[in-house]
Amino acid sequence: MRPDLEREYVEYVTARLPRLHRTAYLLCADAFQADDIVQATLTALYLNWQRAAGADNLDGYVHRILVRRYLDERRRGWTRVLLGDRLPDLPVPAEQGIEERDVLLAALRSLPPGQRAVVVLRYFGDLSVEATAEALGCSAGNVKSQCARGLAALREVLGTGRPVVIAQGEGARP
């Protein structure tokens, strides 16, 4: 790869890496699997950087790769195998308690994969309806309906009739 393209790639990845990892983690609920998904996404992006850099919506392009890698991982049976007799200890973010995180992750896991992907990309990934639709390869109307169904299911699972408050970024709105 040319040095100028490689520099652009490194700058893009450096700026987006935490957000990509968070999105992958919310999709799969496993930090180590999220690392694998992000690594596969960044490898695919690197191999196609020259074409990807010219995309109209680069973030949508990358999120589409990430969601596809996540779905590919779910199709593989070996990802559900635990190789040890106990899980490793994981640090808890200071701003969130274990109980809150576990309840939210359990609620997200209860959603069908399509609804989970829409909710995670819209509210945790801070993508617009259009960017989410582009990342998932579907229509904006499908994103809106899947989002509405996903939020309704989360309300039911969390046992609240009031709107579900999800830590949103700047651009996402329920």
Residue frames as qw, qx, qy, qz and C-alpha x, y, z in Angstrom:
[[0.000, 0.891, 0.455, 0.000, 0.00, 0.00, 0.00],
 [0.342, 0.631, -0.048, 0.694, 1.20, 3.48, -0.78],
 [0.350, -0.097, -0.538, 0.761, 2.48, 5.43, 2.26],
 [0.241, -0.121, 0.045, -0.962, -0.19, 8.15, 1.95],
 [0.694, -0.244, -0.464, -0.493, -2.99, 5.55, 1.86],
 [0.648, -0.171, -0.670, 0.321, -1.47, 3.68, 4.78],
 [0.123, 0.029, -0.387, 0.913, -1.30, 6.90, 6.80],
 [0.486, -0.192, -0.172, -0.835, -4.99, 7.60, 6.05],
 [0.742, -0.207, -0.617, -0.158, -5.87, 4.04, 7.12],
 [0.494, -0.102, -0.618, 0.603, -3.94, 4.35, 10.39],
 [0.104, -0.088, 0.204, -0.969, -5.56, 7.72, 11.17],
 [0.627, -0.213, -0.355, -0.660, -9.04, 6.36, 10.46],
 [0.741, -0.199, -0.639, 0.059, -8.55, 3.22, 12.54],
 [0.335, 0.009, -0.531, 0.778, -6.97, 5.12, 15.43],
 [0.282, -0.127, 0.100, -0.946, -9.96, 7.46, 15.60],
 [0.723, -0.117, -0.278, -0.621, -12.63, 4.73, 15.26],
 [0.451, 0.147, -0.868, 0.149, -11.14, 1.75, 17.15],
 [0.121, 0.026, 0.734, -0.668, -12.83, 2.31, 20.54],
 [0.598, 0.214, 0.094, -0.767, -16.22, 2.80, 18.88],
 [0.668, 0.244, -0.621, -0.329, -15.80, -0.30, 16.70],
 [0.277, 0.102, -0.897, 0.328, -14.79, -2.40, 19.69],
 [0.317, 0.101, 0.547, -0.769, -17.75, -1.16, 21.73],
 [0.684, 0.241, -0.187, -0.662, -20.13, -1.93, 18.88],
 [0.591, 0.208, -0.774, -0.096, -18.70, -5.44, 18.44],
 [0.068, 0.060, -0.834, 0.544, -18.88, -6.05, 22.20],
 [0.483, 0.153, 0.350, -0.788, -22.52, -5.00, 22.33],
 [0.706, 0.246, -0.432, -0.504, -23.32, -7.30, 19.43],
 [0.712, 0.124, -0.691, 0.016, -21.64, -10.40, 20.84],
 [0.642, -0.694, 0.081, -0.317, -21.41, -9.65, 24.61],
 [0.909, -0.251, 0.082, 0.323, -17.90, -11.12, 24.81],
 [0.087, -0.910, 0.265, 0.306, -14.81, -8.92, 24.93],
 [0.448, -0.361, 0.719, 0.391, -12.51, -11.53, 23.41],
 [0.499, 0.467, 0.691, 0.237, -14.87, -12.35, 20.56],
 [0.179, 0.956, 0.163, -0.164, -15.33, -8.60, 20.01],
 [0.270, -0.705, 0.495, 0.429, -11.55, -8.29, 19.65],
 [0.487, 0.025, 0.790, 0.371, -11.59, -11.05, 17.02],
 [0.381, 0.742, 0.549, 0.056, -14.47, -9.43, 15.13],
 [0.030, 0.957, -0.079, -0.277, -12.80, -6.01, 15.13],
 [0.381, -0.502, 0.640, 0.440, -9.50, -7.55, 14.02],
 [0.485, 0.298, 0.761, 0.311, -11.20, -9.37, 11.12],
 [0.249, 0.898, 0.352, -0.084, -13.01, -6.15, 10.20],
 [0.109, -0.888, 0.276, 0.351, -9.83, -4.08, 10.20],
 [0.479, -0.224, 0.732, 0.429, -7.97, -6.72, 8.19],
 [0.440, 0.567, 0.659, 0.224, -10.70, -6.71, 5.53],
 [0.097, 0.969, 0.135, -0.181, -10.69, -2.91, 5.57],
 [0.322, -0.679, 0.476, 0.456, -6.92, -2.78, 5.14],
 [0.501, 0.054, 0.761, 0.409, -7.03, -5.16, 2.19],
 [0.263, 0.661, 0.605, 0.357, -9.68, -3.00, 0.50],
 [0.242, -0.639, -0.234, 0.692, -8.61, 0.41, 1.79],
 [0.129, -0.132, 0.406, 0.895, -8.05, 2.03, -1.58],
 [0.199, -0.417, -0.702, -0.542, -11.63, 1.24, -2.66],
 [0.369, -0.644, -0.630, 0.227, -13.11, 1.81, 0.84],
 [0.285, -0.382, -0.125, 0.870, -11.50, 5.24, 1.23],
 [0.071, -0.050, -0.425, -0.901, -13.54, 6.42, -1.74],
 [0.159, -0.514, -0.841, -0.049, -16.86, 5.32, -0.24],
 [0.166, -0.649, -0.202, -0.715, -19.52, 7.98, 0.33],
 [0.630, -0.641, 0.145, -0.414, -20.10, 6.78, 3.89],
 [0.430, 0.430, -0.760, 0.230, -16.93, 5.13, 5.16],
 [0.310, -0.234, 0.707, -0.591, -18.31, 4.54, 8.66],
 [0.823, 0.155, 0.166, -0.520, -21.35, 2.78, 7.21],
 [0.721, 0.455, -0.516, -0.080, -19.05, 0.69, 5.00],
 [0.187, 0.386, -0.808, 0.404, -16.94, -0.36, 8.00],
 [0.526, -0.101, 0.565, -0.628, -19.97, -1.09, 10.18],
 [0.863, 0.260, -0.144, -0.408, -21.34, -3.29, 7.42],
 [0.562, 0.402, -0.706, 0.152, -18.09, -5.29, 7.42],
 [0.121, -0.298, 0.736, -0.596, -18.24, -5.52, 11.23],
 [0.729, 0.027, 0.315, -0.607, -21.84, -6.79, 11.29],
 [0.841, 0.336, -0.360, -0.222, -21.06, -9.35, 8.59],
 [0.356, 0.397, -0.779, 0.329, -18.05, -10.59, 10.57],
 [0.399, -0.180, 0.617, -0.654, -20.24, -10.86, 13.67],
 [0.847, 0.167, 0.077, -0.499, -22.88, -12.86, 11.78],
 [0.690, 0.419, -0.590, -0.010, -20.17, -15.10, 10.30],
 [0.057, 0.355, -0.796, 0.487, -18.84, -15.80, 13.81],
 [0.624, -0.059, 0.433, -0.648, -22.34, -16.71, 15.04],
 [0.861, 0.283, -0.231, -0.353, -22.65, -19.29, 12.28],
 [0.492, 0.401, -0.745, 0.205, -19.52, -21.11, 13.44],
 [0.809, -0.458, -0.328, -0.169, -20.28, -23.69, 16.11],
 [0.729, -0.010, -0.408, 0.550, -16.82, -23.67, 17.66],
 [0.049, 0.510, -0.178, 0.840, -17.30, -20.13, 19.02],
 [0.667, -0.545, -0.054, -0.505, -19.59, -21.50, 21.73],
 [0.884, -0.103, -0.389, 0.240, -16.93, -23.86, 23.11],
 [0.329, -0.883, 0.283, -0.182, -15.27, -22.87, 26.37],
 [0.729, 0.379, -0.519, 0.234, -11.72, -24.13, 26.61],
 [0.136, 0.320, -0.672, 0.654, -11.29, -23.52, 30.34],
 [0.336, -0.418, -0.834, 0.132, -13.18, -24.53, 33.44],
 [0.139, -0.767, -0.426, 0.459, -13.87, -20.93, 34.48],
 [0.359, 0.837, 0.215, 0.351, -14.24, -17.56, 32.83],
 [0.497, 0.101, -0.231, 0.830, -11.52, -14.94, 33.30],
 [0.145, -0.735, -0.411, 0.519, -12.19, -11.90, 35.45],
 [0.342, 0.552, 0.337, 0.682, -13.00, -8.81, 33.41],
 [0.152, -0.179, -0.301, 0.924, -12.74, -5.22, 34.60],
 [0.084, 0.759, 0.646, -0.013, -15.99, -3.28, 34.99],
 [0.218, 0.548, 0.109, 0.800, -16.17, 0.26, 33.62],
 [0.180, -0.112, -0.545, 0.811, -16.20, 2.69, 36.54],
 [0.324, -0.002, -0.013, -0.946, -19.35, 4.47, 35.38],
 [0.756, -0.075, -0.357, -0.543, -21.45, 1.31, 35.22],
 [0.548, -0.371, 0.668, -0.342, -22.14, -1.33, 37.85],
 [0.056, -0.137, 0.968, 0.201, -21.99, -5.04, 37.17],
 [0.331, 0.420, 0.788, -0.306, -25.70, -5.50, 37.74],
 [0.391, 0.715, 0.072, -0.575, -26.70, -2.76, 35.29],
 [0.190, 0.534, -0.689, -0.452, -24.32, -4.03, 32.63],
 [0.136, -0.008, 0.990, 0.037, -25.41, -7.65, 33.05],
 [0.401, 0.539, 0.610, -0.421, -29.11, -6.74, 32.90],
 [0.383, 0.719, -0.165, -0.556, -28.59, -4.69, 29.74],
 [0.110, 0.419, -0.837, -0.334, -26.46, -7.36, 28.06],
 [0.266, 0.187, 0.937, -0.130, -28.99, -10.06, 28.93],
 [0.437, 0.655, 0.367, -0.495, -31.76, -7.90, 27.51],
 [0.307, 0.664, -0.458, -0.506, -29.75, -7.31, 24.32],
 [0.058, -0.227, 0.958, 0.163, -29.03, -11.05, 24.02],
 [0.417, 0.358, 0.771, -0.321, -32.76, -11.76, 24.18],
 [0.462, 0.666, -0.038, -0.585, -33.32, -9.81, 20.95],
 [0.870, 0.368, 0.285, 0.162, -33.17, -11.57, 17.59],
 [0.627, -0.169, 0.236, 0.723, -29.84, -10.87, 15.81],
 [0.256, 0.555, 0.401, 0.682, -31.38, -8.40, 13.33],
 [0.306, -0.891, -0.244, -0.230, -33.06, -6.30, 16.01],
 [0.688, -0.587, 0.024, 0.425, -29.93, -6.45, 18.17],
 [0.567, 0.114, 0.284, 0.765, -27.78, -5.23, 15.27],
 [0.050, 0.731, 0.342, 0.589, -30.16, -2.32, 14.57],
 [0.491, -0.854, -0.169, -0.039, -30.40, -1.25, 18.23],
 [0.718, -0.416, 0.107, 0.547, -26.63, -1.51, 18.79],
 [0.471, 0.256, 0.309, 0.786, -25.72, 0.40, 15.63],
 [0.068, -0.784, -0.347, -0.510, -28.39, 3.08, 16.13],
 [0.475, -0.852, -0.081, -0.204, -27.98, 3.78, 19.83],
 [0.739, -0.550, 0.200, 0.333, -24.58, 2.51, 20.87],
 [0.642, 0.117, 0.377, 0.658, -22.85, 3.04, 17.53],
 [0.014, 0.675, 0.126, -0.727, -24.48, 6.46, 17.13],
 [0.184, 0.059, 0.686, 0.701, -25.41, 5.86, 13.49],
 [0.448, 0.211, 0.008, -0.869, -28.30, 7.58, 11.75],
 [0.792, 0.262, 0.456, -0.311, -31.19, 5.56, 10.33],
 [0.677, 0.691, -0.196, -0.160, -29.69, 5.91, 6.86],
 [0.136, 0.652, -0.739, 0.099, -26.17, 4.91, 7.95],
 [0.548, -0.161, 0.767, -0.294, -27.58, 1.92, 9.85],
 [0.816, 0.445, 0.240, -0.281, -29.56, 0.86, 6.78],
 [0.523, 0.728, -0.440, -0.061, -26.45, 1.14, 4.64],
 [0.139, -0.532, 0.812, -0.197, -24.35, -0.83, 7.13],
 [0.577, 0.018, 0.767, -0.280, -26.93, -3.62, 7.28],
 [0.010, 0.062, -0.781, -0.622, -27.82, -3.53, 3.60],
 [0.040, 0.561, 0.826, -0.035, -31.53, -2.90, 4.16],
 [0.024, 0.688, 0.340, 0.640, -34.04, -0.06, 3.81],
 [0.019, -0.282, 0.389, -0.876, -34.44, 2.85, 6.23],
 [0.692, -0.286, -0.117, -0.652, -38.01, 1.69, 6.85],
 [0.858, -0.092, -0.501, 0.068, -36.72, -1.73, 7.90],
 [0.387, 0.182, -0.523, 0.737, -34.29, -0.09, 10.33],
 [0.327, -0.307, 0.179, -0.876, -37.11, 1.98, 11.84],
 [0.829, -0.237, -0.235, -0.449, -39.45, -1.00, 12.25],
 [0.793, 0.005, -0.534, 0.293, -36.71, -3.28, 13.63],
 [0.185, 0.272, -0.441, 0.835, -35.66, -0.51, 16.01],
 [0.543, -0.326, 0.055, -0.772, -39.23, 0.00, 17.23],
 [0.905, -0.161, -0.348, -0.187, -39.68, -3.75, 17.74],
 [0.649, 0.157, -0.535, 0.518, -36.30, -4.05, 19.45],
 [0.048, -0.315, 0.378, -0.869, -37.01, -1.20, 21.87],
 [0.731, -0.289, -0.083, -0.612, -40.47, -2.64, 22.62],
 [0.888, -0.051, -0.450, 0.077, -38.89, -6.02, 23.34],
 [0.405, 0.242, -0.515, 0.715, -36.28, -4.39, 25.58],
 [0.383, -0.371, 0.191, -0.824, -39.04, -2.61, 27.51],
 [0.879, -0.211, -0.229, -0.360, -40.79, -5.92, 28.01],
 [0.801, 0.078, -0.488, 0.337, -37.62, -7.77, 29.06],
 [0.254, 0.253, -0.439, 0.824, -36.54, -4.98, 31.39],
 [0.258, -0.551, -0.766, 0.207, -40.04, -4.86, 32.88],
 [0.064, -0.447, -0.190, 0.872, -40.73, -1.20, 32.28],
 [0.387, 0.714, 0.580, 0.054, -43.55, 0.47, 30.39],
 [0.029, 0.930, -0.064, -0.360, -41.65, 3.71, 30.06],
 [0.648, 0.716, -0.257, 0.033, -39.15, 4.37, 27.27],
 [0.894, -0.192, 0.009, 0.405, -35.86, 2.52, 27.48],
 [0.003, 0.964, -0.246, -0.097, -33.01, 4.93, 28.06],
 [0.908, 0.104, 0.098, 0.393, -29.93, 3.80, 26.18],
 [0.369, -0.657, 0.189, 0.630, -26.64, 5.67, 26.41],
 [0.613, 0.710, 0.310, 0.151, -26.89, 7.54, 23.15],
 [0.507, -0.068, 0.174, 0.841, -24.32, 9.45, 21.21],
 [0.046, 0.354, 0.014, -0.934, -24.91, 12.81, 19.60],
 [0.302, 0.144, -0.498, -0.800, -26.87, 11.81, 16.50],
 [0.258, -0.214, -0.929, -0.155, -29.06, 8.85, 17.52],
 [0.428, -0.092, 0.257, -0.861, -32.64, 9.39, 18.51],
 [0.336, 0.149, 0.914, -0.175, -35.28, 6.78, 19.41]]
